[in-house]
Structure formats: structure tokens, C-alpha cells
Amino acid sequence: MWKHQKMNEEIIAKLKEILGEHYPNYIIIVLDEEGEVQSDYTTVSVARMLLREASLDFRDDNIDIVWDEEEDEEYG
């Protein structure tokens, strides 16, 4: 049986309150236990712009990812 759990509304309200105090525009993205991506945002256009800008940052050749192999071994 498929069960889709929505993001906890109480937690989302707290996050929105905190983010709203400091930033006029934001997007909240989570990956739940079932592997479903869920999101909440100020507006669709803001969400699209933020995702587009973030994707450009991740494509940047100047980004170096440093893996902590010791930490990985603890969870492996």
C-alpha cells in the first residue's frame, strides 16, 4: 500500500517563520523516508529561479567536493 506523507506542517510553519524574518524569497526542499521529494516556497517563479541558480552553482567547475572517508566508513 502506498502512503504519501506530507511534510510536517508545524515544522514547515516554523521554518517559514524563521526564513521569512531574514529572506523575502526561499524554497524548502526535503527528501522523505520513502524517497519522495517535497517542497514549499514563497512563489512558483521564485522557486524556479532559486532552483535554476542553484543548479548553475552545482555545475560550476570551481566547486570541489571533499569526502570524509572516515565518516563514510562509519555508516558503511
PQR file with spaces between the fields and no chain letter, atoms N, CA, C, O and H, PARSE charges and radii, in Angstrom:
ATOM       1  N    MET     1       0.845   -1.180    0.000 -0.4000 1.5000
ATOM       2  CA   MET     1       0.000    0.000    0.000 -0.0000 2.0000
ATOM       3  C    MET     1       0.895    1.250    0.000  0.5500 1.7000
ATOM       4  O    MET     1       1.832    1.345    0.793 -0.5500 1.4000
ATOM       5  N    TRP     2       0.606    2.187   -0.876 -0.4000 1.5000
ATOM       6  CA   TRP     2       1.365    3.416   -0.994 -0.0000 2.0000
ATOM       7  C    TRP     2       0.850    4.440   -0.001  0.5500 1.7000
ATOM       8  O    TRP     2      -0.346    4.730    0.051 -0.5500 1.4000
ATOM       9  H    TRP     2      -0.155    2.109   -1.520  0.4000 1.0000
ATOM      10  N    LYS     3       1.756    4.977    0.780 -0.4000 1.5000
ATOM      11  CA   LYS     3       1.393    6.003    1.749 -0.0000 2.0000
ATOM      12  C    LYS     3       2.266    7.216    1.498  0.5500 1.7000
ATOM      13  O    LYS     3       3.485    7.149    1.657 -0.5500 1.4000
ATOM      14  H    LYS     3       2.727    4.742    0.738  0.4000 1.0000
ATOM      15  N    HIS     4       1.654    8.324    1.108 -0.4000 1.5000
ATOM      16  CA   HIS     4       2.400    9.560    0.857 -0.0000 2.0000
ATOM      17  C    HIS     4       2.217   10.473    2.048  0.5500 1.7000
ATOM      18  O    HIS     4       1.112   10.941    2.324 -0.5500 1.4000
ATOM      19  H    HIS     4       0.664    8.379    0.979  0.4000 1.0000
ATOM      20  N    GLN     5       3.301   10.723    2.748 -0.4000 1.5000
ATOM      21  CA   GLN     5       3.260   11.559    3.938 -0.0000 2.0000
ATOM      22  C    GLN     5       3.680   12.977    3.578  0.5500 1.7000
ATOM      23  O    GLN     5       4.763   13.187    3.032 -0.5500 1.4000
ATOM      24  H    GLN     5       4.198   10.343    2.524  0.4000 1.0000
ATOM      25  N    LYS     6       2.836   13.940    3.877 -0.4000 1.5000
ATOM      26  CA   LYS     6       3.151   15.335    3.626 -0.0000 2.0000
ATOM      27  C    LYS     6       4.160   15.826    4.653  0.5500 1.7000
ATOM      28  O    LYS     6       4.308   15.244    5.727 -0.5500 1.4000
ATOM      29  H    LYS     6       1.956   13.770    4.320  0.4000 1.0000
ATOM      30  N    MET     7       4.848   16.902    4.308 -0.4000 1.5000
ATOM      31  CA   MET     7       5.779   17.496    5.252 -0.0000 2.0000
ATOM      32  C    MET     7       5.014   17.916    6.502  0.5500 1.7000
ATOM      33  O    MET     7       3.867   18.355    6.415 -0.5500 1.4000
ATOM      34  H    MET     7       4.727   17.375    3.435  0.4000 1.0000
ATOM      35  N    ASN     8       5.633   17.783    7.633 -0.4000 1.5000
ATOM      36  CA   ASN     8       5.033   18.161    8.904 -0.0000 2.0000
ATOM      37  C    ASN     8       4.729   19.658    8.872  0.5500 1.7000
ATOM      38  O    ASN     8       5.640   20.482    8.794 -0.5500 1.4000
ATOM      39  H    ASN     8       6.564   17.426    7.704  0.4000 1.0000
ATOM      40  N    GLU     9       3.436   20.004    8.934 -0.4000 1.5000
ATOM      41  CA   GLU     9       3.013   21.398    8.794 -0.0000 2.0000
ATOM      42  C    GLU     9       3.549   22.286    9.913  0.5500 1.7000
ATOM      43  O    GLU     9       3.849   23.457    9.681 -0.5500 1.4000
ATOM      44  H    GLU     9       2.696   19.335    8.997  0.4000 1.0000
ATOM      45  N    GLU    10       3.672   21.743   11.126 -0.4000 1.5000
ATOM      46  CA   GLU    10       4.194   22.531   12.242 -0.0000 2.0000
ATOM      47  C    GLU    10       5.655   22.909   12.005  0.5500 1.7000
ATOM      48  O    GLU    10       6.059   24.046   12.248 -0.5500 1.4000
ATOM      49  H    GLU    10       3.428   20.792   11.315  0.4000 1.0000
ATOM      50  N    ILE    11       6.435   21.949   11.532 -0.4000 1.5000
ATOM      51  CA   ILE    11       7.847   22.207   11.241 -0.0000 2.0000
ATOM      52  C    ILE    11       7.976   23.196   10.088  0.5500 1.7000
ATOM      53  O    ILE    11       8.795   24.113   10.147 -0.5500 1.4000
ATOM      54  H    ILE    11       6.106   21.025   11.334  0.4000 1.0000
ATOM      55  N    ILE    12       7.172   23.015    9.039 -0.4000 1.5000
ATOM      56  CA   ILE    12       7.214   23.926    7.893 -0.0000 2.0000
ATOM      57  C    ILE    12       6.861   25.343    8.317  0.5500 1.7000
ATOM      58  O    ILE    12       7.498   26.297    7.870 -0.5500 1.4000
ATOM      59  H    ILE    12       6.507   22.270    8.991  0.4000 1.0000
ATOM      60  N    ALA    13       5.856   25.496    9.175 -0.4000 1.5000
ATOM      61  CA   ALA    13       5.467   26.823    9.661 -0.0000 2.0000
ATOM      62  C    ALA    13       6.617   27.493   10.404  0.5500 1.7000
ATOM      63  O    ALA    13       6.852   28.690   10.235 -0.5500 1.4000
ATOM      64  H    ALA    13       5.339   24.721    9.539  0.4000 1.0000
ATOM      65  N    LYS    14       7.334   26.730   11.225 -0.4000 1.5000
ATOM      66  CA   LYS    14       8.488   27.288   11.948 -0.0000 2.0000
ATOM      67  C    LYS    14       9.594   27.703   10.984  0.5500 1.7000
ATOM      68  O    LYS    14      10.181   28.776   11.118 -0.5500 1.4000
ATOM      69  H    LYS    14       7.143   25.758   11.362  0.4000 1.0000
ATOM      70  N    LEU    15       9.871   26.830   10.006 -0.4000 1.5000
ATOM      71  CA   LEU    15      10.894   27.158    9.014 -0.0000 2.0000
ATOM      72  C    LEU    15      10.531   28.418    8.232  0.5500 1.7000
ATOM      73  O    LEU    15      11.378   29.284    8.014 -0.5500 1.4000
ATOM      74  H    LEU    15       9.395   25.958    9.897  0.4000 1.0000
ATOM      75  N    LYS    16       9.269   28.516    7.813 -0.4000 1.5000
ATOM      76  CA   LYS    16       8.818   29.689    7.065 -0.0000 2.0000
ATOM      77  C    LYS    16       8.942   30.956    7.908  0.5500 1.7000
ATOM      78  O    LYS    16       9.333   32.010    7.406 -0.5500 1.4000
ATOM      79  H    LYS    16       8.581   27.812    7.991  0.4000 1.0000
ATOM      80  N    GLU    17       8.608   30.846    9.182 -0.4000 1.5000
ATOM      81  CA   GLU    17       8.708   31.998   10.074 -0.0000 2.0000
ATOM      82  C    GLU    17      10.156   32.471   10.193  0.5500 1.7000
ATOM      83  O    GLU    17      10.441   33.665   10.088 -0.5500 1.4000
ATOM      84  H    GLU    17       8.290   29.990    9.590  0.4000 1.0000
ATOM      85  N    ILE    18      11.065   31.523   10.412 -0.4000 1.5000
ATOM      86  CA   ILE    18      12.486   31.867   10.550 -0.0000 2.0000
ATOM      87  C    ILE    18      13.036   32.430    9.245  0.5500 1.7000
ATOM      88  O    ILE    18      13.685   33.476    9.242 -0.5500 1.4000
ATOM      89  H    ILE    18      10.833   30.554   10.497  0.4000 1.0000
ATOM      90  N    LEU    19      12.778   31.740    8.136 -0.4000 1.5000
ATOM      91  CA   LEU    19      13.285   32.216    6.849 -0.0000 2.0000
ATOM      92  C    LEU    19      12.679   33.560    6.474  0.5500 1.7000
ATOM      93  O    LEU    19      13.375   34.438    5.965 -0.5500 1.4000
ATOM      94  H    LEU    19      12.251   30.890    8.138  0.4000 1.0000
ATOM      95  N    GLY    20      11.381   33.722    6.725 -0.4000 1.5000
ATOM      96  CA   GLY    20      10.695   34.960    6.383 -0.0000 2.0000
ATOM      97  C    GLY    20      11.227   36.175    7.128  0.5500 1.7000
ATOM      98  O    GLY    20      11.133   37.296    6.628 -0.5500 1.4000
ATOM      99  H    GLY    20      10.816   33.008    7.139  0.4000 1.0000
ATOM     100  N    GLU    21      11.784   35.967    8.320 -0.4000 1.5000
ATOM     101  CA   GLU    21      12.374   37.066    9.080 -0.0000 2.0000
ATOM     102  C    GLU    21      13.652   37.581    8.430  0.5500 1.7000
ATOM     103  O    GLU    21      14.009   38.748    8.592 -0.5500 1.4000
ATOM     104  H    GLU    21      11.860   35.056    8.726  0.4000 1.0000
ATOM     105  N    HIS    22      14.336   36.714    7.697 -0.4000 1.5000
ATOM     106  CA   HIS    22      15.644   37.059    7.158 -0.0000 2.0000
ATOM     107  C    HIS    22      15.688   37.164    5.633  0.5500 1.7000
ATOM     108  O    HIS    22      16.542   37.861    5.085 -0.5500 1.4000
ATOM     109  H    HIS    22      14.046   35.766    7.565  0.4000 1.0000
ATOM     110  N    TYR    23      14.782   36.484    4.953 -0.4000 1.5000
ATOM     111  CA   TYR    23      14.821   36.436    3.494 -0.0000 2.0000
ATOM     112  C    TYR    23      13.411   36.602    2.926  0.5500 1.7000
ATOM     113  O    TYR    23      12.474   35.968    3.412 -0.5500 1.4000
ATOM     114  H    TYR    23      14.088   35.918    5.398  0.4000 1.0000
ATOM     115  N    PRO    24      13.248   37.453    1.899 -0.5600 1.5000
ATOM     116  CA   PRO    24      11.921   37.618    1.307  0.2800 2.0000
ATOM     117  C    PRO    24      11.507   36.439    0.424  0.5500 1.7000
ATOM     118  O    PRO    24      10.317   36.209    0.211 -0.5500 1.4000
ATOM     119  N    ASN    25      12.479   35.702   -0.084 -0.4000 1.5000
ATOM     120  CA   ASN    25      12.189   34.596   -1.005 -0.0000 2.0000
ATOM     121  C    ASN    25      12.990   33.367   -0.599  0.5500 1.7000
ATOM     122  O    ASN    25      14.166   33.464   -0.249 -0.5500 1.4000
ATOM     123  H    ASN    25      13.446   35.889    0.089  0.4000 1.0000
ATOM     124  N    TYR    26      12.337   32.208   -0.650 -0.4000 1.5000
ATOM     125  CA   TYR    26      13.004   30.973   -0.254 -0.0000 2.0000
ATOM     126  C    TYR    26      12.282   29.770   -0.845  0.5500 1.7000
ATOM     127  O    TYR    26      11.144   29.860   -1.307 -0.5500 1.4000
ATOM     128  H    TYR    26      11.381   32.129   -0.934  0.4000 1.0000
ATOM     129  N    ILE    27      12.982   28.642   -0.814 -0.4000 1.5000
ATOM     130  CA   ILE    27      12.382   27.347   -1.150 -0.0000 2.0000
ATOM     131  C    ILE    27      12.890   26.341   -0.121  0.5500 1.7000
ATOM     132  O    ILE    27      14.070   26.339    0.230 -0.5500 1.4000
ATOM     133  H    ILE    27      13.906   28.569   -0.438  0.4000 1.0000
ATOM     134  N    ILE    28      12.000   25.497    0.351 -0.4000 1.5000
ATOM     135  CA   ILE    28      12.338   24.428    1.284 -0.0000 2.0000
ATOM     136  C    ILE    28      12.153   23.124    0.522  0.5500 1.7000
ATOM     137  O    ILE    28      11.078   22.868   -0.022 -0.5500 1.4000
ATOM     138  H    ILE    28      11.041   25.498    0.066  0.4000 1.0000
ATOM     139  N    ILE    29      13.194   22.298    0.480 -0.4000 1.5000
ATOM     140  CA   ILE    29      13.125   21.022   -0.237 -0.0000 2.0000
ATOM     141  C    ILE    29      13.567   19.922    0.711  0.5500 1.7000
ATOM     142  O    ILE    29      14.604   20.037    1.364 -0.5500 1.4000
ATOM     143  H    ILE    29      14.066   22.505    0.922  0.4000 1.0000
ATOM     144  N    VAL    30      12.780   18.855    0.786 -0.4000 1.5000
ATOM     145  CA   VAL    30      13.134   17.720    1.635 -0.0000 2.0000
ATOM     146  C    VAL    30      12.970   16.420    0.857  0.5500 1.7000
ATOM     147  O    VAL    30      12.238   16.356   -0.131 -0.5500 1.4000
ATOM     148  H    VAL    30      11.938   18.761    0.256  0.4000 1.0000
ATOM     149  N    LEU    31      13.662   15.396    1.321 -0.4000 1.5000
ATOM     150  CA   LEU    31      13.538   14.046    0.786 -0.0000 2.0000
ATOM     151  C    LEU    31      13.047   13.186    1.942  0.5500 1.7000
ATOM     152  O    LEU    31      13.763   13.013    2.929 -0.5500 1.4000
ATOM     153  H    LEU    31      14.256   15.449    2.123  0.4000 1.0000
ATOM     154  N    ASP    32      11.836   12.644    1.835 -0.4000 1.5000
ATOM     155  CA   ASP    32      11.271   11.874    2.952 -0.0000 2.0000
ATOM     156  C    ASP    32      11.775   10.439    2.963  0.5500 1.7000
ATOM     157  O    ASP    32      12.551   10.035    2.097 -0.5500 1.4000
ATOM     158  H    ASP    32      11.255   12.784    1.033  0.4000 1.0000
ATOM     159  N    GLU    33      11.325    9.676    3.953 -0.4000 1.5000
ATOM     160  CA   GLU    33      11.800    8.297    4.133 -0.0000 2.0000
ATOM     161  C    GLU    33      11.486    7.398    2.942  0.5500 1.7000
ATOM     162  O    GLU    33      12.199    6.426    2.692 -0.5500 1.4000
ATOM     163  H    GLU    33      10.695   10.005    4.657  0.4000 1.0000
ATOM     164  N    GLU    34      10.425    7.717    2.210 -0.4000 1.5000
ATOM     165  CA   GLU    34      10.044    6.907    1.049 -0.0000 2.0000
ATOM     166  C    GLU    34      10.793    7.308   -0.216  0.5500 1.7000
ATOM     167  O    GLU    34      10.613    6.702   -1.272 -0.5500 1.4000
ATOM     168  H    GLU    34       9.846    8.507    2.413  0.4000 1.0000
ATOM     169  N    GLY    35      11.639    8.339   -0.099 -0.4000 1.5000
ATOM     170  CA   GLY    35      12.393    8.798   -1.262 -0.0000 2.0000
ATOM     171  C    GLY    35      11.656    9.820   -2.098  0.5500 1.7000
ATOM     172  O    GLY    35      12.079   10.125   -3.213 -0.5500 1.4000
ATOM     173  H    GLY    35      11.786    8.832    0.759  0.4000 1.0000
ATOM     174  N    GLU    36      10.556   10.360   -1.581 -0.4000 1.5000
ATOM     175  CA   GLU    36       9.780   11.366   -2.300 -0.0000 2.0000
ATOM     176  C    GLU    36      10.315   12.763   -1.980  0.5500 1.7000
ATOM     177  O    GLU    36      10.578   13.082   -0.821 -0.5500 1.4000
ATOM     178  H    GLU    36      10.212   10.112   -0.675  0.4000 1.0000
ATOM     179  N    VAL    37      10.472   13.582   -3.001 -0.4000 1.5000
ATOM     180  CA   VAL    37      10.892   14.965   -2.823 -0.0000 2.0000
ATOM     181  C    VAL    37       9.649   15.807   -2.592  0.5500 1.7000
ATOM     182  O    VAL    37       8.672   15.716   -3.336 -0.5500 1.4000
ATOM     183  H    VAL    37      10.258   13.324   -3.943  0.4000 1.0000
ATOM     184  N    GLN    38       9.699   16.632   -1.548 -0.4000 1.5000
ATOM     185  CA   GLN    38       8.602   17.539   -1.240 -0.0000 2.0000
ATOM     186  C    GLN    38       9.174   18.936   -1.101  0.5500 1.7000
ATOM     187  O    GLN    38      10.326   19.103   -0.699 -0.5500 1.4000
ATOM     188  H    GLN    38      10.492   16.706   -0.944  0.4000 1.0000
ATOM     189  N    SER    39       8.367   19.949   -1.434 -0.4000 1.5000
ATOM     190  CA   SER    39       8.875   21.315   -1.373 -0.0000 2.0000
ATOM     191  C    SER    39       7.787   22.303   -0.988  0.5500 1.7000
ATOM     192  O    SER    39       6.595   22.032   -1.135 -0.5500 1.4000
ATOM     193  H    SER    39       7.432   19.813   -1.760  0.4000 1.0000
ATOM     194  N    ASP    40       8.217   23.437   -0.499 -0.4000 1.5000
ATOM     195  CA   ASP    40       7.347   24.561   -0.195 -0.0000 2.0000
ATOM     196  C    ASP    40       8.155   25.815   -0.516  0.5500 1.7000
ATOM     197  O    ASP    40       9.370   25.829   -0.322 -0.5500 1.4000
ATOM     198  H    ASP    40       9.185   23.656   -0.379  0.4000 1.0000
ATOM     199  N    TYR    41       7.501   26.862   -1.003 -0.4000 1.5000
ATOM     200  CA   TYR    41       8.218   28.043   -1.472 -0.0000 2.0000
ATOM     201  C    TYR    41       7.316   29.256   -1.422  0.5500 1.7000
ATOM     202  O    TYR    41       6.100   29.141   -1.270 -0.5500 1.4000
ATOM     203  H    TYR    41       6.514   26.851   -1.161  0.4000 1.0000
ATOM     204  N    THR    42       7.943   30.446   -1.553 -0.4000 1.5000
ATOM     205  CA   THR    42       7.172   31.679   -1.500 -0.0000 2.0000
ATOM     206  C    THR    42       6.278   31.819   -2.727  0.5500 1.7000
ATOM     207  O    THR    42       5.085   32.090   -2.593 -0.5500 1.4000
ATOM     208  H    THR    42       8.931   30.539   -1.676  0.4000 1.0000
ATOM     209  N    THR    43       6.836   31.640   -3.908 -0.4000 1.5000
ATOM     210  CA   THR    43       6.055   31.645   -5.151 -0.0000 2.0000
ATOM     211  C    THR    43       6.704   30.677   -6.137  0.5500 1.7000
ATOM     212  O    THR    43       7.875   30.324   -5.997 -0.5500 1.4000
ATOM     213  H    THR    43       7.806   31.420   -4.017  0.4000 1.0000
ATOM     214  N    VAL    44       5.941   30.257   -7.122 -0.4000 1.5000
ATOM     215  CA   VAL    44       6.465   29.338   -8.139 -0.0000 2.0000
ATOM     216  C    VAL    44       7.624   29.980   -8.891  0.5500 1.7000
ATOM     217  O    VAL    44       8.637   29.327   -9.141 -0.5500 1.4000
ATOM     218  H    VAL    44       4.990   30.543   -7.236  0.4000 1.0000
ATOM     219  N    SER    45       7.485   31.242   -9.249 -0.4000 1.5000
ATOM     220  CA   SER    45       8.559   31.896  -10.013 -0.0000 2.0000
ATOM     221  C    SER    45       9.839   31.999   -9.188  0.5500 1.7000
ATOM     222  O    SER    45      10.934   31.827   -9.723 -0.5500 1.4000
ATOM     223  H    SER    45       6.662   31.772   -9.045  0.4000 1.0000
ATOM     224  N    VAL    46       9.713   32.276   -7.902 -0.4000 1.5000
ATOM     225  CA   VAL    46      10.884   32.316   -7.021 -0.0000 2.0000
ATOM     226  C    VAL    46      11.511   30.934   -6.919  0.5500 1.7000
ATOM     227  O    VAL    46      12.732   30.804   -7.005 -0.5500 1.4000
ATOM     228  H    VAL    46       8.823   32.416   -7.467  0.4000 1.0000
ATOM     229  N    ALA    47      10.702   29.908   -6.738 -0.4000 1.5000
ATOM     230  CA   ALA    47      11.211   28.540   -6.637 -0.0000 2.0000
ATOM     231  C    ALA    47      11.976   28.162   -7.900  0.5500 1.7000
ATOM     232  O    ALA    47      13.065   27.594   -7.814 -0.5500 1.4000
ATOM     233  H    ALA    47       9.710   30.013   -6.668  0.4000 1.0000
ATOM     234  N    ARG    48      11.426   28.468   -9.059 -0.4000 1.5000
ATOM     235  CA   ARG    48      12.101   28.148  -10.317 -0.0000 2.0000
ATOM     236  C    ARG    48      13.436   28.875  -10.440  0.5500 1.7000
ATOM     237  O    ARG    48      14.435   28.286  -10.851 -0.5500 1.4000
ATOM     238  H    ARG    48      10.542   28.929   -9.129  0.4000 1.0000
ATOM     239  N    MET    49      13.446   30.164  -10.079 -0.4000 1.5000
ATOM     240  CA   MET    49      14.669   30.950  -10.174 -0.0000 2.0000
ATOM     241  C    MET    49      15.726   30.417   -9.210  0.5500 1.7000
ATOM     242  O    MET    49      16.887   30.268   -9.590 -0.5500 1.4000
ATOM     243  H    MET    49      12.634   30.642   -9.745  0.4000 1.0000
ATOM     244  N    LEU    50      15.337   30.128   -7.967 -0.4000 1.5000
ATOM     245  CA   LEU    50      16.295   29.611   -6.987 -0.0000 2.0000
ATOM     246  C    LEU    50      16.854   28.255   -7.409  0.5500 1.7000
ATOM     247  O    LEU    50      18.051   28.009   -7.259 -0.5500 1.4000
ATOM     248  H    LEU    50      14.393   30.249   -7.659  0.4000 1.0000
ATOM     249  N    LEU    51      16.010   27.382   -7.928 -0.4000 1.5000
ATOM     250  CA   LEU    51      16.483   26.078   -8.394 -0.0000 2.0000
ATOM     251  C    LEU    51      17.420   26.225   -9.589  0.5500 1.7000
ATOM     252  O    LEU    51      18.430   25.529   -9.684 -0.5500 1.4000
ATOM     253  H    LEU    51      15.038   27.582   -8.049  0.4000 1.0000
ATOM     254  N    ARG    52      17.075   27.138  -10.501 -0.4000 1.5000
ATOM     255  CA   ARG    52      17.933   27.372  -11.667 -0.0000 2.0000
ATOM     256  C    ARG    52      19.301   27.898  -11.222  0.5500 1.7000
ATOM     257  O    ARG    52      20.334   27.434  -11.705 -0.5500 1.4000
ATOM     258  H    ARG    52      16.254   27.703  -10.424  0.4000 1.0000
ATOM     259  N    GLU    53      19.304   28.862  -10.305 -0.4000 1.5000
ATOM     260  CA   GLU    53      20.568   29.415   -9.815 -0.0000 2.0000
ATOM     261  C    GLU    53      21.385   28.363   -9.061  0.5500 1.7000
ATOM     262  O    GLU    53      22.603   28.287   -9.221 -0.5500 1.4000
ATOM     263  H    GLU    53      18.465   29.239   -9.913  0.4000 1.0000
ATOM     264  N    ALA    54      20.716   27.561   -8.248 -0.4000 1.5000
ATOM     265  CA   ALA    54      21.420   26.502   -7.515 -0.0000 2.0000
ATOM     266  C    ALA    54      22.018   25.487   -8.476  0.5500 1.7000
ATOM     267  O    ALA    54      23.141   25.024   -8.273 -0.5500 1.4000
ATOM     268  H    ALA    54      19.727   27.623   -8.119  0.4000 1.0000
ATOM     269  N    SER    55      21.275   25.139   -9.521 -0.4000 1.5000
ATOM     270  CA   SER    55      21.805   24.164  -10.482 -0.0000 2.0000
ATOM     271  C    SER    55      23.033   24.714  -11.186  0.5500 1.7000
ATOM     272  O    SER    55      23.951   23.956  -11.500 -0.5500 1.4000
ATOM     273  H    SER    55      20.363   25.515   -9.685  0.4000 1.0000
ATOM     274  N    LEU    56      23.070   26.017  -11.442 -0.4000 1.5000
ATOM     275  CA   LEU    56      24.262   26.625  -12.043 -0.0000 2.0000
ATOM     276  C    LEU    56      25.441   26.554  -11.089  0.5500 1.7000
ATOM     277  O    LEU    56      26.569   26.309  -11.517 -0.5500 1.4000
ATOM     278  H    LEU    56      22.325   26.633  -11.187  0.4000 1.0000
ATOM     279  N    ASP    57      25.193   26.767   -9.791 -0.4000 1.5000
ATOM     280  CA   ASP    57      26.265   26.657   -8.806 -0.0000 2.0000
ATOM     281  C    ASP    57      26.853   25.256   -8.777  0.5500 1.7000
ATOM     282  O    ASP    57      28.067   25.093   -8.658 -0.5500 1.4000
ATOM     283  H    ASP    57      24.276   26.966   -9.444  0.4000 1.0000
ATOM     284  N    PHE    58      26.004   24.250   -8.885 -0.4000 1.5000
ATOM     285  CA   PHE    58      26.488   22.870   -8.838 -0.0000 2.0000
ATOM     286  C    PHE    58      27.206   22.469  -10.114  0.5500 1.7000
ATOM     287  O    PHE    58      27.997   21.526  -10.095 -0.5500 1.4000
ATOM     288  H    PHE    58      25.017   24.382   -8.982  0.4000 1.0000
ATOM     289  N    ARG    59      26.957   23.150  -11.214 -0.4000 1.5000
ATOM     290  CA   ARG    59      27.658   22.874  -12.472 -0.0000 2.0000
ATOM     291  C    ARG    59      29.011   23.562  -12.536  0.5500 1.7000
ATOM     292  O    ARG    59      29.831   23.242  -13.397 -0.5500 1.4000
ATOM     293  H    ARG    59      26.315   23.916  -11.229  0.4000 1.0000
ATOM     294  N    ASP    60      29.248   24.491  -11.646 -0.4000 1.5000
ATOM     295  CA   ASP    60      30.474   25.274  -11.645 -0.0000 2.0000
ATOM     296  C    ASP    60      31.686   24.361  -11.509  0.5500 1.7000
ATOM     297  O    ASP    60      31.752   23.541  -10.593 -0.5500 1.4000
ATOM     298  H    ASP    60      28.582   24.751  -10.947  0.4000 1.0000
ATOM     299  N    ASP    61      32.632   24.502  -12.410 -0.4000 1.5000
ATOM     300  CA   ASP    61      33.842   23.680  -12.379 -0.0000 2.0000
ATOM     301  C    ASP    61      34.734   24.009  -11.185  0.5500 1.7000
ATOM     302  O    ASP    61      35.632   23.235  -10.854 -0.5500 1.4000
ATOM     303  H    ASP    61      32.578   25.168  -13.154  0.4000 1.0000
ATOM     304  N    ASN    62      34.499   25.140  -10.542 -0.4000 1.5000
ATOM     305  CA   ASN    62      35.341   25.548   -9.420 -0.0000 2.0000
ATOM     306  C    ASN    62      34.908   24.935   -8.096  0.5500 1.7000
ATOM     307  O    ASN    62      35.531   25.202   -7.069 -0.5500 1.4000
ATOM     308  H    ASN    62      33.769   25.769  -10.811  0.4000 1.0000
ATOM     309  N    ILE    63      33.864   24.125   -8.092 -0.4000 1.5000
ATOM     310  CA   ILE    63      33.398   23.503   -6.857 -0.0000 2.0000
ATOM     311  C    ILE    63      34.157   22.200   -6.635  0.5500 1.7000
ATOM     312  O    ILE    63      34.193   21.333   -7.508 -0.5500 1.4000
ATOM     313  H    ILE    63      33.358   23.908   -8.927  0.4000 1.0000
ATOM     314  N    ASP    64      34.759   22.075   -5.462 -0.4000 1.5000
ATOM     315  CA   ASP    64      35.456   20.854   -5.092 -0.0000 2.0000
ATOM     316  C    ASP    64      34.687   20.177   -3.973  0.5500 1.7000
ATOM     317  O    ASP    64      34.368   20.813   -2.969 -0.5500 1.4000
ATOM     318  H    ASP    64      34.729   22.779   -4.753  0.4000 1.0000
ATOM     319  N    ILE    65      34.390   18.914   -4.129 -0.4000 1.5000
ATOM     320  CA   ILE    65      33.723   18.150   -3.082 -0.0000 2.0000
ATOM     321  C    ILE    65      34.783   17.309   -2.396  0.5500 1.7000
ATOM     322  O    ILE    65      35.504   16.546   -3.038 -0.5500 1.4000
ATOM     323  H    ILE    65      34.650   18.397   -4.945  0.4000 1.0000
ATOM     324  N    VAL    66      34.865   17.459   -1.089 -0.4000 1.5000
ATOM     325  CA   VAL    66      35.834   16.707   -0.305 -0.0000 2.0000
ATOM     326  C    VAL    66      35.062   15.703    0.537  0.5500 1.7000
ATOM     327  O    VAL    66      34.274   16.084    1.403 -0.5500 1.4000
ATOM     328  H    VAL    66      34.279   18.079   -0.567  0.4000 1.0000
ATOM     329  N    TRP    67      35.286   14.434    0.283 -0.4000 1.5000
ATOM     330  CA   TRP    67      34.604   13.377    1.023 -0.0000 2.0000
ATOM     331  C    TRP    67      35.416   13.008    2.245  0.5500 1.7000
ATOM     332  O    TRP    67      36.631   12.826    2.161 -0.5500 1.4000
ATOM     333  H    TRP    67      35.926   14.124   -0.421  0.4000 1.0000
ATOM     334  N    ASP    68      34.750   12.897    3.376 -0.4000 1.5000
ATOM     335  CA   ASP    68      35.396   12.458    4.600 -0.0000 2.0000
ATOM     336  C    ASP    68      35.254   10.941    4.656  0.5500 1.7000
ATOM     337  O    ASP    68      34.226   10.424    5.095 -0.5500 1.4000
ATOM     338  H    ASP    68      33.763   13.045    3.444  0.4000 1.0000
ATOM     339  N    GLU    69      36.285   10.231    4.211 -0.4000 1.5000
ATOM     340  CA   GLU    69      36.212    8.778    4.095 -0.0000 2.0000
ATOM     341  C    GLU    69      36.044    8.103    5.440  0.5500 1.7000
ATOM     342  O    GLU    69      35.406    7.053    5.527 -0.5500 1.4000
ATOM     343  H    GLU    69      37.120   10.650    3.854  0.4000 1.0000
ATOM     344  N    GLU    70      36.603    8.682    6.492 -0.4000 1.5000
ATOM     345  CA   GLU    70      36.436    8.091    7.814 -0.0000 2.0000
ATOM     346  C    GLU    70      34.970    8.076    8.230  0.5500 1.7000
ATOM     347  O    GLU    70      34.489    7.084    8.777 -0.5500 1.4000
ATOM     348  H    GLU    70      37.121    9.534    6.422  0.4000 1.0000
ATOM     349  N    GLU    71      34.258    9.173    7.972 -0.4000 1.5000
ATOM     350  CA   GLU    71      32.845    9.256    8.311 -0.0000 2.0000
ATOM     351  C    GLU    71      32.039    8.264    7.467  0.5500 1.7000
ATOM     352  O    GLU    71      31.126    7.613    7.975 -0.5500 1.4000
ATOM     353  H    GLU    71      34.649    9.979    7.528  0.4000 1.0000
ATOM     354  N    ASP    72      32.380    8.152    6.171 -0.4000 1.5000
ATOM     355  CA   ASP    72      31.686    7.209    5.306 -0.0000 2.0000
ATOM     356  C    ASP    72      31.829    5.770    5.792  0.5500 1.7000
ATOM     357  O    ASP    72      30.881    4.989    5.721 -0.5500 1.4000
ATOM     358  H    ASP    72      33.121    8.681    5.759  0.4000 1.0000
ATOM     359  N    GLU    73      33.021    5.424    6.286 -0.4000 1.5000
ATOM     360  CA   GLU    73      33.259    4.077    6.753 -0.0000 2.0000
ATOM     361  C    GLU    73      32.406    3.750    7.982  0.5500 1.7000
ATOM     362  O    GLU    73      32.017    2.598    8.171 -0.5500 1.4000
ATOM     363  H    GLU    73      33.791    6.059    6.344  0.4000 1.0000
ATOM     364  N    GLU    74      32.113    4.750    8.816 -0.4000 1.5000
ATOM     365  CA   GLU    74      31.288    4.530    9.996 -0.0000 2.0000
ATOM     366  C    GLU    74      29.870    4.128    9.605  0.5500 1.7000
ATOM     367  O    GLU    74      29.239    3.339   10.309 -0.5500 1.4000
ATOM     368  H    GLU    74      32.429    5.686    8.663  0.4000 1.0000
ATOM     369  N    TYR    75      29.362    4.653    8.503 -0.4000 1.5000
ATOM     370  CA   TYR    75      27.990    4.372    8.092 -0.0000 2.0000
ATOM     371  C    TYR    75      27.895    3.249    7.081  0.5500 1.7000
ATOM     372  O    TYR    75      26.791    2.790    6.785 -0.5500 1.4000
ATOM     373  H    TYR    75      29.874    5.294    7.932  0.4000 1.0000
ATOM     374  N    GLY    76      29.002    2.794    6.545 -0.4000 1.5000
ATOM     375  CA   GLY    76      29.027    1.788    5.502 -0.0000 2.0000
ATOM     376  C    GLY    76      28.922    0.437    6.006  0.5500 1.7000
ATOM     377  O    GLY    76      28.930   -0.515    5.225 -0.5500 1.4000
ATOM     378  H    GLY    76      29.899    3.166    6.785  0.4000 1.0000
